[in-house]
Amino acid sequence: MIKHVETREELNELTAKGDVLLDFFATWCGPCRMLAPVLEELDASNFPVQIVKVDTDEAPELAMEFGVQSIPTLFFISEGKVVRSTLGYKRKDQIIDFCKK
């Protein structure tokens, strides 16, 4: 199940449990709305990475902490540390590759 977080504490709890794909988004963002069903499809397919979403309008402090300047922005977090990030809409295969690198 895709988790939604608004605080660093909530995020820390999830990143401590393994790999996380973190999606910074906003409800009004067109590319974010296009990405949402792709992430839902990945989540439903037993994707081995926990998907976590942060609404930048609801959690601007978290977005600022991660230096998010454009959305959607995806971060791959492993062992509690950001490994890499990418901007914009991605297809399912691109997200899988992004998480495997």
FIKOLZA-1660 file (N, C-alpha, C; in steps of 0.1 Angstrom, whole numbers, plus 5000, padded with zeros to 4 digits):
% residues 101
   i   px   py   pz ch aa at
   1 5008 4988 5000  A  M  N
   1 5000 5000 5000  A  M CA
   1 5009 5012 5000  A  M  C
   2 5006 5022 4992  A  I  N
   2 5013 5034 4991  A  I CA
   2 5010 5043 5003  A  I  C
   3 5021 5047 5010  A  K  N
   3 5020 5055 5022  A  K CA
   3 5021 5070 5018  A  K  C
   4 5014 5078 5026  A  H  N
   4 5015 5093 5024  A  H CA
   4 5021 5098 5037  A  H  C
   5 5031 5106 5037  A  V  N
   5 5037 5112 5049  A  V CA
   5 5038 5127 5048  A  V  C
   6 5038 5133 5059  A  E  N
   6 5039 5148 5060  A  E CA
   6 5051 5153 5069  A  E  C
   7 5057 5144 5076  A  T  N
   7 5068 5148 5085  A  T CA
   7 5080 5139 5083  A  T  C
   8 5091 5144 5088  A  R  N
   8 5104 5137 5087  A  R CA
   8 5103 5125 5096  A  R  C
   9 5097 5126 5107  A  E  N
   9 5095 5114 5116  A  E CA
   9 5088 5102 5109  A  E  C
  10 5077 5105 5102  A  E  N
  10 5070 5095 5095  A  E CA
  10 5078 5089 5084  A  E  C
  11 5086 5097 5077  A  L  N
  11 5094 5092 5067  A  L CA
  11 5106 5084 5072  A  L  C
  12 5112 5088 5083  A  N  N
  12 5122 5080 5089  A  N CA
  12 5118 5066 5093  A  N  C
  13 5106 5065 5098  A  E  N
  13 5100 5052 5102  A  E CA
  13 5100 5043 5090  A  E  C
  14 5096 5048 5078  A  L  N
  14 5095 5040 5066  A  L CA
  14 5108 5037 5060  A  L  C
  15 5117 5046 5060  A  T  N
  15 5130 5044 5053  A  T CA
  15 5139 5035 5062  A  T  C
  16 5136 5033 5075  A  A  N
  16 5143 5024 5083  A  A CA
  16 5140 5010 5080  A  A  C
  17 5129 5007 5073  A  K  N
  17 5125 4994 5070  A  K CA
  17 5129 4988 5057  A  K  C
  18 5137 4995 5049  A  G  N
  18 5142 4990 5036  A  G CA
  18 5142 5001 5026  A  G  C
  19 5142 4997 5013  A  D  N
  19 5143 5006 5002  A  D CA
  19 5129 5014 5000  A  D  C
  20 5130 5027 4997  A  V  N
  20 5118 5035 4995  A  V CA
  20 5120 5043 4982  A  V  C
  21 5109 5043 4975  A  L  N
  21 5107 5053 4963  A  L CA
  21 5099 5064 4968  A  L  C
  22 5105 5076 4969  A  L  N
  22 5098 5087 4975  A  L CA
  22 5093 5097 4964  A  L  C
  23 5080 5099 4963  A  D  N
  23 5075 5108 4953  A  D CA
  23 5070 5121 4959  A  D  C
  24 5076 5132 4955  A  F  N
  24 5071 5145 4958  A  F CA
  24 5062 5150 4947  A  F  C
  25 5049 5153 4951  A  F  N
  25 5039 5156 4941  A  F CA
  25 5030 5167 4946  A  F  C
  26 5021 5172 4938  A  A  N
  26 5010 5180 4942  A  A CA
  26 4997 5176 4934  A  A  C
  27 4986 5178 4940  A  T  N
  27 4973 5173 4934  A  T CA
  27 4970 5181 4921  A  T  C
  28 4975 5194 4920  A  W  N
  28 4972 5202 4908  A  W CA
  28 4982 5200 4897  A  W  C
  29 4992 5192 4899  A  C  N
  29 5003 5190 4889  A  C CA
  29 4999 5179 4879  A  C  C
  30 4998 5183 4866  A  G  N
  30 4995 5173 4855  A  G CA
  30 5004 5161 4854  A  G  C
  31 5017 5163 4853  A  P  N
  31 5026 5151 4853  A  P CA
  31 5025 5143 4865  A  P  C
  32 5023 5149 4877  A  C  N
  32 5021 5141 4889  A  C CA
  32 5008 5132 4888  A  C  C
  33 4998 5138 4883  A  R  N
  33 4985 5130 4881  A  R CA
  33 4988 5118 4871  A  R  C
  34 4996 5120 4861  A  M  N
  34 4999 5110 4851  A  M CA
  34 5008 5099 4858  A  M  C
  35 5017 5103 4867  A  L  N
  35 5025 5094 4874  A  L CA
  35 5018 5085 4884  A  L  C
  36 5008 5090 4890  A  A  N
  36 5001 5084 4901  A  A CA
  36 4996 5069 4898  A  A  C
  37 4989 5067 4886  A  P  N
  37 4985 5054 4883  A  P CA
  37 4997 5044 4880  A  P  C
  38 5008 5049 4875  A  V  N
  38 5020 5041 4873  A  V CA
  38 5025 5036 4886  A  V  C
  39 5026 5045 4896  A  L  N
  39 5030 5041 4910  A  L CA
  39 5020 5031 4916  A  L  C
  40 5008 5033 4914  A  E  N
  40 4998 5024 4920  A  E CA
  40 4999 5010 4913  A  E  C
  41 5001 5010 4900  A  E  N
  41 5003 4997 4893  A  E CA
  41 5016 4990 4898  A  E  C
  42 5027 4997 4900  A  L  N
  42 5039 4991 4906  A  L CA
  42 5036 4986 4920  A  L  C
  43 5029 4993 4928  A  D  N
  43 5026 4989 4942  A  D CA
  43 5017 4977 4942  A  D  C
  44 5008 4976 4933  A  A  N
  44 4999 4964 4932  A  A CA
  44 5006 4952 4927  A  A  C
  45 5017 4954 4921  A  S  N
  45 5025 4942 4915  A  S CA
  45 5035 4936 4924  A  S  C
  46 5034 4939 4937  A  N  N
  46 5044 4934 4946  A  N CA
  46 5058 4939 4944  A  N  C
  47 5059 4952 4939  A  F  N
  47 5071 4959 4937  A  F CA
  47 5079 4958 4950  A  F  C
  48 5092 4954 4950  A  P  N
  48 5100 4952 4962  A  P CA
  48 5104 4965 4969  A  P  C
  49 5100 4976 4964  A  V  N
  49 5104 4989 4970  A  V CA
  49 5091 4996 4976  A  V  C
  50 5092 5000 4988  A  Q  N
  50 5080 5007 4994  A  Q CA
  50 5079 5021 4987  A  Q  C
  51 5067 5024 4983  A  I  N
  51 5064 5037 4976  A  I CA
  51 5057 5046 4986  A  I  C
  52 5064 5058 4987  A  V  N
  52 5059 5068 4997  A  V CA
  52 5057 5081 4990  A  V  C
  53 5046 5088 4993  A  K  N
  53 5043 5100 4986  A  K CA
  53 5042 5112 4996  A  K  C
  54 5047 5123 4991  A  V  N
  54 5047 5136 4999  A  V CA
  54 5040 5146 4991  A  V  C
  55 5029 5152 4995  A  D  N
  55 5022 5163 4989  A  D CA
  55 5030 5176 4993  A  D  C
  56 5036 5182 4983  A  T  N
  56 5044 5194 4986  A  T CA
  56 5036 5205 4992  A  T  C
  57 5023 5206 4989  A  D  N
  57 5014 5216 4994  A  D CA
  57 5011 5213 5009  A  D  C
  58 5011 5201 5013  A  E  N
  58 5008 5197 5027  A  E CA
  58 5021 5196 5035  A  E  C
  59 5032 5194 5029  A  A  N
  59 5045 5192 5037  A  A CA
  59 5056 5200 5030  A  A  C
  60 5054 5214 5029  A  P  N
  60 5065 5222 5023  A  P CA
  60 5078 5221 5030  A  P  C
  61 5079 5219 5043  A  E  N
  61 5091 5218 5050  A  E CA
  61 5099 5206 5045  A  E  C
  62 5092 5195 5043  A  L  N
  62 5099 5183 5038  A  L CA
  62 5104 5184 5024  A  L  C
  63 5096 5191 5016  A  A  N
  63 5101 5194 5002  A  A CA
  63 5113 5203 5002  A  A  C
  64 5113 5213 5011  A  M  N
  64 5125 5222 5012  A  M CA
  64 5137 5214 5017  A  M  C
  65 5135 5205 5027  A  E  N
  65 5146 5197 5032  A  E CA
  65 5153 5189 5021  A  E  C
  66 5145 5184 5012  A  F  N
  66 5150 5175 5001  A  F CA
  66 5154 5184 4989  A  F  C
  67 5152 5197 4989  A  G  N
  67 5156 5205 4978  A  G CA
  67 5148 5204 4966  A  G  C
  68 5135 5200 4968  A  V  N
  68 5126 5199 4957  A  V CA
  68 5122 5212 4951  A  V  C
  69 5125 5214 4938  A  Q  N
  69 5122 5226 4931  A  Q CA
  69 5112 5224 4920  A  Q  C
  70 5110 5212 4916  A  S  N
  70 5101 5208 4905  A  S CA
  70 5094 5195 4908  A  S  C
  71 5082 5194 4904  A  I  N
  71 5075 5181 4907  A  I CA
  71 5069 5176 4894  A  I  C
  72 5068 5162 4893  A  P  N
  72 5072 5153 4903  A  P CA
  72 5087 5151 4904  A  P  C
  73 5091 5149 4916  A  T  N
  73 5105 5145 4919  A  T CA
  73 5105 5132 4926  A  T  C
  74 5113 5122 4921  A  L  N
  74 5114 5109 4928  A  L CA
  74 5128 5108 4934  A  L  C
  75 5128 5102 4946  A  F  N
  75 5141 5099 4952  A  F CA
  75 5141 5084 4955  A  F  C
  76 5152 5077 4953  A  F  N
  76 5154 5064 4957  A  F CA
  76 5162 5064 4970  A  F  C
  77 5157 5059 4981  A  I  N
  77 5163 5059 4994  A  I CA
  77 5166 5044 4998  A  I  C
  78 5178 5042 5001  A  S  N
  78 5182 5029 5006  A  S CA
  78 5190 5030 5019  A  S  C
  79 5187 5022 5029  A  E  N
  79 5194 5022 5042  A  E CA
  79 5193 5036 5048  A  E  C
  80 5182 5043 5045  A  G  N
  80 5179 5057 5051  A  G CA
  80 5186 5068 5044  A  G  C
  81 5193 5065 5033  A  K  N
  81 5201 5076 5026  A  K CA
  81 5196 5077 5012  A  K  C
  82 5195 5090 5007  A  V  N
  82 5192 5092 4993  A  V CA
  82 5203 5087 4984  A  V  C
  83 5199 5078 4975  A  V  N
  83 5209 5072 4966  A  V CA
  83 5209 5080 4953  A  V  C
  84 5197 5084 4948  A  R  N
  84 5196 5091 4935  A  R CA
  84 5182 5097 4934  A  R  C
  85 5181 5107 4925  A  S  N
  85 5168 5113 4923  A  S CA
  85 5166 5116 4908  A  S  C
  86 5153 5118 4904  A  T  N
  86 5150 5121 4890  A  T CA
  86 5138 5130 4890  A  T  C
  87 5137 5138 4880  A  L  N
  87 5125 5147 4878  A  L CA
  87 5116 5143 4867  A  L  C
  88 5103 5147 4869  A  G  N
  88 5094 5145 4858  A  G CA
  88 5087 5131 4857  A  G  C
  89 5078 5130 4848  A  Y  N
  89 5070 5118 4846  A  Y CA
  89 5079 5107 4841  A  Y  C
  90 5077 5095 4846  A  K  N
  90 5085 5083 4842  A  K CA
  90 5075 5071 4839  A  K  C
  91 5078 5064 4829  A  R  N
  91 5071 5051 4826  A  R CA
  91 5074 5041 4837  A  R  C
  92 5066 5030 4837  A  K  N
  92 5069 5020 4847  A  K CA
  92 5083 5014 4846  A  K  C
  93 5087 5010 4833  A  D  N
  93 5100 5004 4831  A  D CA
  93 5111 5014 4835  A  D  C
  94 5109 5027 4833  A  Q  N
  94 5119 5036 4837  A  Q CA
  94 5121 5037 4853  A  Q  C
  95 5109 5036 4859  A  I  N
  95 5110 5036 4874  A  I CA
  95 5117 5023 4879  A  I  C
  96 5113 5012 4873  A  I  N
  96 5120 5000 4878  A  I CA
  96 5135 5001 4876  A  I  C
  97 5139 5006 4864  A  D  N
  97 5154 5007 4862  A  D CA
  97 5160 5017 4872  A  D  C
  98 5153 5028 4874  A  F  N
  98 5157 5038 4884  A  F CA
  98 5160 5032 4898  A  F  C
  99 5152 5023 4902  A  C  N
  99 5153 5017 4915  A  C CA
  99 5163 5006 4915  A  C  C
 100 5167 5000 4903  A  K  N
 100 5177 4989 4903  A  K CA
 100 5191 4994 4902  A  K  C
 101 5194 5006 4896  A  K  N
 101 5207 5010 4893  A  K CA
 101 5217 5007 4904  A  K  C
% end
